[in-house]
């Protein structure tokens, strides 16, 4: 059997592609506990070859509602300053007030710069919440 791209997955079984006689290269997960004999046979055949280790995906970037950020800025007494900063840059203004984008990444460089320009702590103001 031809196979490629064997990689352990997060549960310890092996994800790979097998060359199916009718369908060509297809994804497959080989497991020693597969209820189907074919799956167990594939696992036995490949278990001793070099298999790439499992690499966890990076954590999802945290986001925060812009309305929450605005409320925090208002509570700090800085909304007027924030508006003044945003109106000096039309692109930042448009990005911030885009109605179809109600959230911002907590580590967004422009948002961090805005909060820092206000003399506030980005970790507090941009915290997911």
Secondary structure, DSSP 8 states (H G I E B T S, - for coil): --EEEEEE-TTS-EEEEEEETTTEEEEEEE-TT-SSHHHHHHHHHHTTS--B----------EEEHHHHHHHHHHTT-HHHHHHHHHT-HHHHHHHT-TT--EEETT-HHHHHHHHHTT--HHHHT---
